[in-house]
């Protein structure tokens, strides 16, 4: 999944391209975020992806 960053205020697109790759593992998920100058890799437990929904 690639996301083109956009400045909403000016309505122009910047040249930086943000690439996000997710790899699913048994108990955790690895997210790799690649920007123009920076690459960030984080390993987080899958439990943070769960959301609690209250009855309406």
mmCIF file of the N, C-alpha and C atoms, coordinates in Angstrom:
data_MODEL
# 
_entry.id   MODEL 
# 
loop_
_atom_site.group_PDB 
_atom_site.id 
_atom_site.type_symbol 
_atom_site.label_atom_id 
_atom_site.label_alt_id 
_atom_site.label_comp_id 
_atom_site.label_asym_id 
_atom_site.label_entity_id 
_atom_site.label_seq_id 
_atom_site.pdbx_PDB_ins_code 
_atom_site.Cartn_x 
_atom_site.Cartn_y 
_atom_site.Cartn_z 
_atom_site.occupancy 
_atom_site.B_iso_or_equiv 
_atom_site.pdbx_formal_charge 
_atom_site.auth_seq_id 
_atom_site.auth_comp_id 
_atom_site.auth_asym_id 
_atom_site.auth_atom_id 
_atom_site.pdbx_PDB_model_num 
ATOM 1   N N  . UNK A 1 1  ? 0.846   -1.179  0.000  1.00 0.00 ? 1  UNK A N  1 
ATOM 2   C CA . UNK A 1 1  ? 0.000   0.000   0.000  1.00 0.00 ? 1  UNK A CA 1 
ATOM 3   C C  . UNK A 1 1  ? 0.887   1.236   0.000  1.00 0.00 ? 1  UNK A C  1 
ATOM 4   N N  . UNK A 1 2  ? 0.681   2.090   -0.958 1.00 0.00 ? 2  UNK A N  1 
ATOM 5   C CA . UNK A 1 2  ? 1.447   3.330   -1.013 1.00 0.00 ? 2  UNK A CA 1 
ATOM 6   C C  . UNK A 1 2  ? 0.500   4.505   -0.881 1.00 0.00 ? 2  UNK A C  1 
ATOM 7   N N  . UNK A 1 3  ? 0.934   5.474   -0.100 1.00 0.00 ? 3  UNK A N  1 
ATOM 8   C CA . UNK A 1 3  ? 0.101   6.643   0.162  1.00 0.00 ? 3  UNK A CA 1 
ATOM 9   C C  . UNK A 1 3  ? 0.852   7.888   -0.299 1.00 0.00 ? 3  UNK A C  1 
ATOM 10  N N  . UNK A 1 4  ? 0.252   8.640   -1.194 1.00 0.00 ? 4  UNK A N  1 
ATOM 11  C CA . UNK A 1 4  ? 0.862   9.896   -1.627 1.00 0.00 ? 4  UNK A CA 1 
ATOM 12  C C  . UNK A 1 4  ? 0.457   10.982  -0.643 1.00 0.00 ? 4  UNK A C  1 
ATOM 13  N N  . UNK A 1 5  ? 1.445   11.581  -0.001 1.00 0.00 ? 5  UNK A N  1 
ATOM 14  C CA . UNK A 1 5  ? 1.125   12.618  0.977  1.00 0.00 ? 5  UNK A CA 1 
ATOM 15  C C  . UNK A 1 5  ? 0.610   13.863  0.266  1.00 0.00 ? 5  UNK A C  1 
ATOM 16  N N  . UNK A 1 6  ? -0.294  14.538  0.900  1.00 0.00 ? 6  UNK A N  1 
ATOM 17  C CA . UNK A 1 6  ? -0.918  15.707  0.277  1.00 0.00 ? 6  UNK A CA 1 
ATOM 18  C C  . UNK A 1 6  ? -1.117  16.798  1.310  1.00 0.00 ? 6  UNK A C  1 
ATOM 19  N N  . UNK A 1 7  ? -0.789  18.015  0.925  1.00 0.00 ? 7  UNK A N  1 
ATOM 20  C CA . UNK A 1 7  ? -1.023  19.162  1.790  1.00 0.00 ? 7  UNK A CA 1 
ATOM 21  C C  . UNK A 1 7  ? -2.420  19.680  1.498  1.00 0.00 ? 7  UNK A C  1 
ATOM 22  N N  . UNK A 1 8  ? -3.336  19.454  2.431  1.00 0.00 ? 8  UNK A N  1 
ATOM 23  C CA . UNK A 1 8  ? -4.738  19.800  2.195  1.00 0.00 ? 8  UNK A CA 1 
ATOM 24  C C  . UNK A 1 8  ? -4.931  21.317  2.137  1.00 0.00 ? 8  UNK A C  1 
ATOM 25  N N  . UNK A 1 9  ? -4.158  22.058  2.916  1.00 0.00 ? 9  UNK A N  1 
ATOM 26  C CA . UNK A 1 9  ? -4.331  23.506  2.963  1.00 0.00 ? 9  UNK A CA 1 
ATOM 27  C C  . UNK A 1 9  ? -4.004  24.168  1.631  1.00 0.00 ? 9  UNK A C  1 
ATOM 28  N N  . UNK A 1 10 ? -2.952  23.706  0.983  1.00 0.00 ? 10 UNK A N  1 
ATOM 29  C CA . UNK A 1 10 ? -2.538  24.312  -0.279 1.00 0.00 ? 10 UNK A CA 1 
ATOM 30  C C  . UNK A 1 10 ? -3.091  23.555  -1.480 1.00 0.00 ? 10 UNK A C  1 
ATOM 31  N N  . UNK A 1 11 ? -3.538  22.324  -1.250 1.00 0.00 ? 11 UNK A N  1 
ATOM 32  C CA . UNK A 1 11 ? -4.082  21.534  -2.340 1.00 0.00 ? 11 UNK A CA 1 
ATOM 33  C C  . UNK A 1 11 ? -3.026  21.030  -3.306 1.00 0.00 ? 11 UNK A C  1 
ATOM 34  N N  . UNK A 1 12 ? -1.762  21.009  -2.890 1.00 0.00 ? 12 UNK A N  1 
ATOM 35  C CA . UNK A 1 12 ? -0.697  20.521  -3.757 1.00 0.00 ? 12 UNK A CA 1 
ATOM 36  C C  . UNK A 1 12 ? -0.064  19.290  -3.134 1.00 0.00 ? 12 UNK A C  1 
ATOM 37  N N  . UNK A 1 13 ? 0.429   18.407  -3.969 1.00 0.00 ? 13 UNK A N  1 
ATOM 38  C CA . UNK A 1 13 ? 1.049   17.186  -3.474 1.00 0.00 ? 13 UNK A CA 1 
ATOM 39  C C  . UNK A 1 13 ? 2.548   17.395  -3.309 1.00 0.00 ? 13 UNK A C  1 
ATOM 40  N N  . UNK A 1 14 ? 3.073   16.870  -2.199 1.00 0.00 ? 14 UNK A N  1 
ATOM 41  C CA . UNK A 1 14 ? 4.512   16.946  -1.994 1.00 0.00 ? 14 UNK A CA 1 
ATOM 42  C C  . UNK A 1 14 ? 5.180   15.796  -2.740 1.00 0.00 ? 14 UNK A C  1 
ATOM 43  N N  . UNK A 1 15 ? 6.486   15.853  -2.849 1.00 0.00 ? 15 UNK A N  1 
ATOM 44  C CA . UNK A 1 15 ? 7.201   14.850  -3.624 1.00 0.00 ? 15 UNK A CA 1 
ATOM 45  C C  . UNK A 1 15 ? 7.506   13.595  -2.815 1.00 0.00 ? 15 UNK A C  1 
ATOM 46  N N  . UNK A 1 16 ? 7.285   13.650  -1.505 1.00 0.00 ? 16 UNK A N  1 
ATOM 47  C CA . UNK A 1 16 ? 7.599   12.486  -0.679 1.00 0.00 ? 16 UNK A CA 1 
ATOM 48  C C  . UNK A 1 16 ? 6.513   11.426  -0.810 1.00 0.00 ? 16 UNK A C  1 
ATOM 49  N N  . UNK A 1 17 ? 6.935   10.185  -0.911 1.00 0.00 ? 17 UNK A N  1 
ATOM 50  C CA . UNK A 1 17 ? 5.998   9.076   -1.050 1.00 0.00 ? 17 UNK A CA 1 
ATOM 51  C C  . UNK A 1 17 ? 6.117   8.182   0.175  1.00 0.00 ? 17 UNK A C  1 
ATOM 52  N N  . UNK A 1 18 ? 4.998   7.928   0.798  1.00 0.00 ? 18 UNK A N  1 
ATOM 53  C CA . UNK A 1 18 ? 4.996   7.129   2.018  1.00 0.00 ? 18 UNK A CA 1 
ATOM 54  C C  . UNK A 1 18 ? 4.551   5.710   1.687  1.00 0.00 ? 18 UNK A C  1 
ATOM 55  N N  . UNK A 1 19 ? 5.380   4.767   2.036  1.00 0.00 ? 19 UNK A N  1 
ATOM 56  C CA . UNK A 1 19 ? 5.062   3.369   1.756  1.00 0.00 ? 19 UNK A CA 1 
ATOM 57  C C  . UNK A 1 19 ? 4.903   2.619   3.073  1.00 0.00 ? 19 UNK A C  1 
ATOM 58  N N  . UNK A 1 20 ? 3.783   1.955   3.214  1.00 0.00 ? 20 UNK A N  1 
ATOM 59  C CA . UNK A 1 20 ? 3.509   1.219   4.440  1.00 0.00 ? 20 UNK A CA 1 
ATOM 60  C C  . UNK A 1 20 ? 3.314   -0.250  4.093  1.00 0.00 ? 20 UNK A C  1 
ATOM 61  N N  . UNK A 1 21 ? 4.077   -1.099  4.748  1.00 0.00 ? 21 UNK A N  1 
ATOM 62  C CA . UNK A 1 21 ? 3.963   -2.534  4.503  1.00 0.00 ? 21 UNK A CA 1 
ATOM 63  C C  . UNK A 1 21 ? 3.690   -3.236  5.826  1.00 0.00 ? 21 UNK A C  1 
ATOM 64  N N  . UNK A 1 22 ? 2.718   -4.101  5.826  1.00 0.00 ? 22 UNK A N  1 
ATOM 65  C CA . UNK A 1 22 ? 2.369   -4.822  7.041  1.00 0.00 ? 22 UNK A CA 1 
ATOM 66  C C  . UNK A 1 22 ? 2.589   -6.314  6.833  1.00 0.00 ? 22 UNK A C  1 
ATOM 67  N N  . UNK A 1 23 ? 3.250   -6.918  7.794  1.00 0.00 ? 23 UNK A N  1 
ATOM 68  C CA . UNK A 1 23 ? 3.461   -8.357  7.757  1.00 0.00 ? 23 UNK A CA 1 
ATOM 69  C C  . UNK A 1 23 ? 2.801   -8.956  8.992  1.00 0.00 ? 23 UNK A C  1 
ATOM 70  N N  . UNK A 1 24 ? 1.892   -9.890  8.770  1.00 0.00 ? 24 UNK A N  1 
ATOM 71  C CA . UNK A 1 24 ? 1.174   -10.498 9.888  1.00 0.00 ? 24 UNK A CA 1 
ATOM 72  C C  . UNK A 1 24 ? 1.956   -11.694 10.423 1.00 0.00 ? 24 UNK A C  1 
ATOM 73  N N  . UNK A 1 25 ? 2.081   -11.731 11.741 1.00 0.00 ? 25 UNK A N  1 
ATOM 74  C CA . UNK A 1 25 ? 2.709   -12.869 12.396 1.00 0.00 ? 25 UNK A CA 1 
ATOM 75  C C  . UNK A 1 25 ? 1.713   -13.456 13.386 1.00 0.00 ? 25 UNK A C  1 
ATOM 76  N N  . UNK A 1 26 ? 2.140   -14.497 14.071 1.00 0.00 ? 26 UNK A N  1 
ATOM 77  C CA . UNK A 1 26 ? 1.208   -15.217 14.929 1.00 0.00 ? 26 UNK A CA 1 
ATOM 78  C C  . UNK A 1 26 ? 0.678   -14.344 16.062 1.00 0.00 ? 26 UNK A C  1 
ATOM 79  N N  . UNK A 1 27 ? 1.560   -13.675 16.786 1.00 0.00 ? 27 UNK A N  1 
ATOM 80  C CA . UNK A 1 27 ? 1.138   -12.894 17.945 1.00 0.00 ? 27 UNK A CA 1 
ATOM 81  C C  . UNK A 1 27 ? 1.390   -11.403 17.786 1.00 0.00 ? 27 UNK A C  1 
ATOM 82  N N  . UNK A 1 28 ? 2.042   -11.028 16.712 1.00 0.00 ? 28 UNK A N  1 
ATOM 83  C CA . UNK A 1 28 ? 2.394   -9.618  16.554 1.00 0.00 ? 28 UNK A CA 1 
ATOM 84  C C  . UNK A 1 28 ? 2.329   -9.237  15.085 1.00 0.00 ? 28 UNK A C  1 
ATOM 85  N N  . UNK A 1 29 ? 2.321   -7.943  14.842 1.00 0.00 ? 29 UNK A N  1 
ATOM 86  C CA . UNK A 1 29 ? 2.289   -7.443  13.471 1.00 0.00 ? 29 UNK A CA 1 
ATOM 87  C C  . UNK A 1 29 ? 3.450   -6.467  13.284 1.00 0.00 ? 29 UNK A C  1 
ATOM 88  N N  . UNK A 1 30 ? 4.140   -6.577  12.161 1.00 0.00 ? 30 UNK A N  1 
ATOM 89  C CA . UNK A 1 30 ? 5.267   -5.701  11.876 1.00 0.00 ? 30 UNK A CA 1 
ATOM 90  C C  . UNK A 1 30 ? 4.838   -4.656  10.858 1.00 0.00 ? 30 UNK A C  1 
ATOM 91  N N  . UNK A 1 31 ? 5.018   -3.393  11.212 1.00 0.00 ? 31 UNK A N  1 
ATOM 92  C CA . UNK A 1 31 ? 4.687   -2.298  10.302 1.00 0.00 ? 31 UNK A CA 1 
ATOM 93  C C  . UNK A 1 31 ? 5.973   -1.606  9.884  1.00 0.00 ? 31 UNK A C  1 
ATOM 94  N N  . UNK A 1 32 ? 6.214   -1.528  8.594  1.00 0.00 ? 32 UNK A N  1 
ATOM 95  C CA . UNK A 1 32 ? 7.377   -0.818  8.082  1.00 0.00 ? 32 UNK A CA 1 
ATOM 96  C C  . UNK A 1 32 ? 6.904   0.434   7.363  1.00 0.00 ? 32 UNK A C  1 
ATOM 97  N N  . UNK A 1 33 ? 7.354   1.591   7.850  1.00 0.00 ? 33 UNK A N  1 
ATOM 98  C CA . UNK A 1 33 ? 6.968   2.862   7.252  1.00 0.00 ? 33 UNK A CA 1 
ATOM 99  C C  . UNK A 1 33 ? 8.206   3.471   6.598  1.00 0.00 ? 33 UNK A C  1 
ATOM 100 N N  . UNK A 1 34 ? 8.143   3.664   5.299  1.00 0.00 ? 34 UNK A N  1 
ATOM 101 C CA . UNK A 1 34 ? 9.280   4.206   4.563  1.00 0.00 ? 34 UNK A CA 1 
ATOM 102 C C  . UNK A 1 34 ? 8.917   5.578   4.007  1.00 0.00 ? 34 UNK A C  1 
ATOM 103 N N  . UNK A 1 35 ? 9.687   6.586   4.395  1.00 0.00 ? 35 UNK A N  1 
ATOM 104 C CA . UNK A 1 35 ? 9.496   7.924   3.868  1.00 0.00 ? 35 UNK A CA 1 
ATOM 105 C C  . UNK A 1 35 ? 10.713  8.267   3.023  1.00 0.00 ? 35 UNK A C  1 
ATOM 106 N N  . UNK A 1 36 ? 10.843  9.521   2.636  1.00 0.00 ? 36 UNK A N  1 
ATOM 107 C CA . UNK A 1 36 ? 11.950  9.922   1.772  1.00 0.00 ? 36 UNK A CA 1 
ATOM 108 C C  . UNK A 1 36 ? 13.302  9.701   2.451  1.00 0.00 ? 36 UNK A C  1 
ATOM 109 N N  . UNK A 1 37 ? 13.410  10.101  3.722  1.00 0.00 ? 37 UNK A N  1 
ATOM 110 C CA . UNK A 1 37 ? 14.696  10.028  4.404  1.00 0.00 ? 37 UNK A CA 1 
ATOM 111 C C  . UNK A 1 37 ? 14.707  9.059   5.584  1.00 0.00 ? 37 UNK A C  1 
ATOM 112 N N  . UNK A 1 38 ? 13.569  8.490   5.918  1.00 0.00 ? 38 UNK A N  1 
ATOM 113 C CA . UNK A 1 38 ? 13.472  7.713   7.147  1.00 0.00 ? 38 UNK A CA 1 
ATOM 114 C C  . UNK A 1 38 ? 12.744  6.401   6.918  1.00 0.00 ? 38 UNK A C  1 
ATOM 115 N N  . UNK A 1 39 ? 13.235  5.360   7.558  1.00 0.00 ? 39 UNK A N  1 
ATOM 116 C CA . UNK A 1 39 ? 12.531  4.081   7.560  1.00 0.00 ? 39 UNK A CA 1 
ATOM 117 C C  . UNK A 1 39 ? 12.308  3.661   9.002  1.00 0.00 ? 39 UNK A C  1 
ATOM 118 N N  . UNK A 1 40 ? 11.057  3.397   9.346  1.00 0.00 ? 40 UNK A N  1 
ATOM 119 C CA . UNK A 1 40 ? 10.706  3.021   10.706 1.00 0.00 ? 40 UNK A CA 1 
ATOM 120 C C  . UNK A 1 40 ? 10.071  1.638   10.677 1.00 0.00 ? 40 UNK A C  1 
ATOM 121 N N  . UNK A 1 41 ? 10.595  0.744   11.497 1.00 0.00 ? 41 UNK A N  1 
ATOM 122 C CA . UNK A 1 41 ? 10.000  -0.587  11.612 1.00 0.00 ? 41 UNK A CA 1 
ATOM 123 C C  . UNK A 1 41 ? 9.598   -0.808  13.056 1.00 0.00 ? 41 UNK A C  1 
ATOM 124 N N  . UNK A 1 42 ? 8.338   -1.132  13.260 1.00 0.00 ? 42 UNK A N  1 
ATOM 125 C CA . UNK A 1 42 ? 7.835   -1.338  14.609 1.00 0.00 ? 42 UNK A CA 1 
ATOM 126 C C  . UNK A 1 42 ? 7.168   -2.696  14.710 1.00 0.00 ? 42 UNK A C  1 
ATOM 127 N N  . UNK A 1 43 ? 7.345   -3.341  15.854 1.00 0.00 ? 43 UNK A N  1 
ATOM 128 C CA . UNK A 1 43 ? 6.690   -4.610  16.120 1.00 0.00 ? 43 UNK A CA 1 
ATOM 129 C C  . UNK A 1 43 ? 5.717   -4.400  17.270 1.00 0.00 ? 43 UNK A C  1 
ATOM 130 N N  . UNK A 1 44 ? 4.455   -4.600  17.004 1.00 0.00 ? 44 UNK A N  1 
ATOM 131 C CA . UNK A 1 44 ? 3.422   -4.351  18.006 1.00 0.00 ? 44 UNK A CA 1 
ATOM 132 C C  . UNK A 1 44 ? 2.554   -5.594  18.164 1.00 0.00 ? 44 UNK A C  1 
ATOM 133 N N  . UNK A 1 45 ? 2.065   -5.840  19.364 1.00 0.00 ? 45 UNK A N  1 
ATOM 134 C CA . UNK A 1 45 ? 1.143   -6.968  19.557 1.00 0.00 ? 45 UNK A CA 1 
ATOM 135 C C  . UNK A 1 45 ? -0.162  -6.734  18.820 1.00 0.00 ? 45 UNK A C  1 
ATOM 136 N N  . UNK A 1 46 ? -0.785  -7.815  18.370 1.00 0.00 ? 46 UNK A N  1 
ATOM 137 C CA . UNK A 1 46 ? -2.033  -7.696  17.631 1.00 0.00 ? 46 UNK A CA 1 
ATOM 138 C C  . UNK A 1 46 ? -3.157  -7.142  18.490 1.00 0.00 ? 46 UNK A C  1 
ATOM 139 N N  . UNK A 1 47 ? -3.020  -7.230  19.794 1.00 0.00 ? 47 UNK A N  1 
ATOM 140 C CA . UNK A 1 47 ? -4.098  -6.783  20.681 1.00 0.00 ? 47 UNK A CA 1 
ATOM 141 C C  . UNK A 1 47 ? -4.402  -5.301  20.518 1.00 0.00 ? 47 UNK A C  1 
ATOM 142 N N  . UNK A 1 48 ? -3.428  -4.500  20.051 1.00 0.00 ? 48 UNK A N  1 
ATOM 143 C CA . UNK A 1 48 ? -3.687  -3.069  19.882 1.00 0.00 ? 48 UNK A CA 1 
ATOM 144 C C  . UNK A 1 48 ? -4.597  -2.807  18.695 1.00 0.00 ? 48 UNK A C  1 
ATOM 145 N N  . UNK A 1 49 ? -4.747  -3.814  17.816 1.00 0.00 ? 49 UNK A N  1 
ATOM 146 C CA . UNK A 1 49 ? -5.598  -3.632  16.651 1.00 0.00 ? 49 UNK A CA 1 
ATOM 147 C C  . UNK A 1 49 ? -7.068  -3.867  16.971 1.00 0.00 ? 49 UNK A C  1 
ATOM 148 N N  . UNK A 1 50 ? -7.321  -4.462  18.143 1.00 0.00 ? 50 UNK A N  1 
ATOM 149 C CA . UNK A 1 50 ? -8.702  -4.751  18.520 1.00 0.00 ? 50 UNK A CA 1 
ATOM 150 C C  . UNK A 1 50 ? -9.357  -3.503  19.085 1.00 0.00 ? 50 UNK A C  1 
ATOM 151 N N  . UNK A 1 51 ? -10.595 -3.281  18.712 1.00 0.00 ? 51 UNK A N  1 
ATOM 152 C CA . UNK A 1 51 ? -11.333 -2.127  19.221 1.00 0.00 ? 51 UNK A CA 1 
ATOM 153 C C  . UNK A 1 51 ? -12.515 -2.605  20.040 1.00 0.00 ? 51 UNK A C  1 
ATOM 154 N N  . UNK A 1 52 ? -12.799 -1.877  21.095 1.00 0.00 ? 52 UNK A N  1 
ATOM 155 C CA . UNK A 1 52 ? -13.948 -2.208  21.925 1.00 0.00 ? 52 UNK A CA 1 
ATOM 156 C C  . UNK A 1 52 ? -15.138 -1.395  21.458 1.00 0.00 ? 52 UNK A C  1 
ATOM 157 N N  . UNK A 1 53 ? -16.208 -2.079  21.129 1.00 0.00 ? 53 UNK A N  1 
ATOM 158 C CA . UNK A 1 53 ? -17.405 -1.392  20.664 1.00 0.00 ? 53 UNK A CA 1 
ATOM 159 C C  . UNK A 1 53 ? -18.469 -1.465  21.745 1.00 0.00 ? 53 UNK A C  1 
ATOM 160 N N  . UNK A 1 54 ? -18.974 -0.302  22.117 1.00 0.00 ? 54 UNK A N  1 
ATOM 161 C CA . UNK A 1 54 ? -20.032 -0.269  23.117 1.00 0.00 ? 54 UNK A CA 1 
ATOM 162 C C  . UNK A 1 54 ? -21.381 -0.404  22.425 1.00 0.00 ? 54 UNK A C  1 
ATOM 163 N N  . UNK A 1 55 ? -22.328 -1.084  23.057 1.00 0.00 ? 55 UNK A N  1 
ATOM 164 C CA . UNK A 1 55 ? -23.659 -1.217  22.442 1.00 0.00 ? 55 UNK A CA 1 
ATOM 165 C C  . UNK A 1 55 ? -24.350 0.133   22.335 1.00 0.00 ? 55 UNK A C  1 
ATOM 166 N N  . UNK A 1 56 ? -25.050 0.353   21.243 1.00 0.00 ? 56 UNK A N  1 
ATOM 167 C CA . UNK A 1 56 ? -25.700 1.646   21.036 1.00 0.00 ? 56 UNK A CA 1 
ATOM 168 C C  . UNK A 1 56 ? -27.077 1.698   21.667 1.00 0.00 ? 56 UNK A C  1 
# 
